[in-house]
Amino acid sequence: MLHLDDISSHERLFSWTDRLLTQVIDPLSRGETAAYLPYDWNARAFGPARPLPPAPVIVMEGVGAGRRALRPFLAELLWMELPREESWARGRRRDGAEQREFWDGWVEAERAHFADDPTRPHAGLLVRQTARGYEVTPGPERPQGSGPRCDPQ
């Protein structure tokens, strides 16, 4: 599992593709263990290298995971259907008062990112939270009835 919160930073909310390619994707594409420097959002500094060994499946989660520069490296792209306002409210609750200033800047940065490089139209699968769990349906890139079968458990 790779959390993009570990790759981005206060200074580079969405300008981290070069770091991801160099520290993670390039080594993994050669069958080598990646070593990335995770960002500490409270200390505002990158920490010691964290290894990410090659694996049959590596889940990369976070806003920006489906950007055009990364799509050629993805086996599948899932889009979590959630109203932006609800997503932002969850993030604010999670991060608390310490990151209040961050969230003010994040909202505008995320809007600008998706205006320039939309992800949802390229998703093969859409994921929606329901009262009974999660529902997975084909996304815009996968017409109904094609591709792998998705049976949420």
C-alpha distance (Angstrom), angle and dihedral (degrees) to the residues before:
residue distance angle dihedral
M1 . . .
L2 3.78 . .
H3 3.80 118.2 .
L4 3.79 112.3 -155.4
D5 3.80 88.0 -148.6
D6 3.81 83.6 74.9
I7 3.82 91.8 54.8
S8 3.80 101.6 43.0
S9 3.79 125.1 64.5
H10 3.79 141.5 -168.4
E11 3.80 89.7 -91.5
R12 3.80 95.4 43.5
L13 3.78 108.5 34.9
F14 3.80 92.6 161.1
S15 3.81 104.2 0.6
W16 3.78 95.9 87.5
T17 3.80 103.6 100.0
D18 3.81 91.7 107.2
R19 3.83 91.5 54.5
L20 3.79 92.1 48.1
L21 3.79 93.1 49.0
T22 3.81 94.6 45.9
Q23 3.80 99.7 40.1
V24 3.81 101.2 33.8
I25 3.80 120.5 8.8
D26 3.82 99.2 42.3
P27 3.83 95.1 51.9
L28 3.81 93.0 42.2
S29 3.81 90.9 49.8
R30 3.83 87.5 57.6
G31 3.81 91.2 49.6
E32 3.81 91.3 -107.6
T33 3.78 129.7 129.7
A34 3.78 111.5 -96.1
A35 3.80 120.4 -135.6
Y36 3.77 117.0 -161.4
L37 3.79 131.2 176.0
P38 3.82 108.1 -122.0
Y39 3.77 116.8 -142.1
D40 3.81 119.6 -123.8
W41 3.81 105.4 -145.3
N42 3.80 94.1 -161.9
A43 3.81 97.8 45.3
R44 3.84 90.3 38.7
A45 3.79 90.4 -137.5
F46 3.77 139.5 103.9
G47 3.78 115.4 -105.8
P48 3.78 132.5 -145.6
A49 3.79 119.4 -56.5
R50 3.79 116.2 -76.2
P51 3.82 117.1 -155.0
L52 3.79 122.2 -130.5
P53 3.80 110.3 -172.2
P54 3.80 122.1 -153.1
A55 3.79 112.6 -90.6
P56 3.80 137.1 172.9
V57 3.82 88.4 -107.4
I58 3.78 128.8 22.3
V59 3.78 116.5 -177.0
M60 3.78 113.6 -147.7
E61 3.78 110.3 -166.4
G62 3.74 131.7 -174.6
V63 3.77 145.2 69.1
G64 3.77 109.0 -51.4
A65 3.82 96.7 28.3
G66 3.80 90.0 117.9
R67 3.82 97.6 48.1
R68 3.80 117.1 139.7
A69 3.82 93.6 -107.9
L70 3.82 90.7 57.9
R71 3.81 102.1 38.4
P72 3.83 93.6 87.2
F73 3.83 88.4 61.1
L74 3.82 96.5 48.9
A75 3.78 124.2 96.9
E76 3.81 90.2 -164.3
L77 3.79 136.6 1.7
L78 3.79 119.7 -147.7
W79 3.78 123.1 -170.2
M80 3.80 119.4 -155.1
E81 3.80 107.5 -141.0
L82 3.78 106.3 -140.2
P83 3.79 129.4 136.2
R84 3.80 109.1 -103.7
E85 3.78 93.0 -126.0
E86 3.81 91.0 54.8
S87 3.79 91.4 47.0
W88 3.80 91.8 49.8
A89 3.82 91.2 47.6
R90 3.82 90.5 52.3
G91 3.80 90.3 50.6
R92 3.77 92.6 49.4
R93 3.82 91.2 50.5
R94 3.80 90.9 48.0
D95 3.81 95.4 48.4
G96 3.79 99.5 38.5
A97 3.78 129.1 -162.9
E98 3.82 93.1 -38.6
Q99 3.78 90.6 72.9
R100 3.82 99.5 37.2
E101 3.82 93.2 116.4
F102 3.78 90.5 47.5
W103 3.80 92.4 57.0
D104 3.79 92.8 50.6
G105 3.81 88.9 58.6
W106 3.80 94.8 37.5
V107 3.80 95.4 61.9
E108 3.81 92.6 58.5
A109 3.80 93.4 40.5
E110 3.82 92.0 52.1
R111 3.80 92.3 48.3
A112 3.81 90.5 50.8
H113 3.81 91.8 46.7
F114 3.81 94.8 53.4
A115 3.81 92.5 41.9
D116 3.80 88.8 57.3
D117 3.82 99.2 34.0
P118 3.83 113.5 19.4
T119 3.80 116.2 -162.9
R120 3.81 106.3 -174.6
P121 3.85 95.7 70.4
H122 3.81 88.5 60.0
A123 3.81 97.7 48.0
G124 3.78 117.5 119.6
L125 3.79 91.4 -163.1
L126 3.79 134.6 29.6
V127 3.81 119.5 -151.1
R128 3.80 121.2 -158.4
Q129 3.77 127.2 -177.4
T130 3.80 112.6 -129.9
A131 3.78 134.3 179.7
R132 3.82 88.6 -95.6
G133 3.81 99.2 44.2
Y134 3.77 129.4 -80.4
E135 3.77 131.2 -21.7
V136 3.81 118.8 -152.0
T137 3.79 119.0 -161.4
P138 3.80 134.7 167.7
G139 3.79 113.3 -81.1
P140 3.79 130.5 -140.8
E141 3.82 91.1 -80.2
R142 3.81 93.4 54.2
P143 3.80 119.3 53.0
Q144 3.79 117.6 -140.0
G145 3.80 111.5 -78.5
S146 3.82 97.1 20.5
G147 3.76 130.5 101.9
P148 3.78 128.3 18.4
R149 3.76 120.8 -13.6
C150 3.80 113.7 -111.1
D151 3.77 117.1 -153.9
P152 3.82 109.5 174.8
Q153 3.77 110.9 -144.7
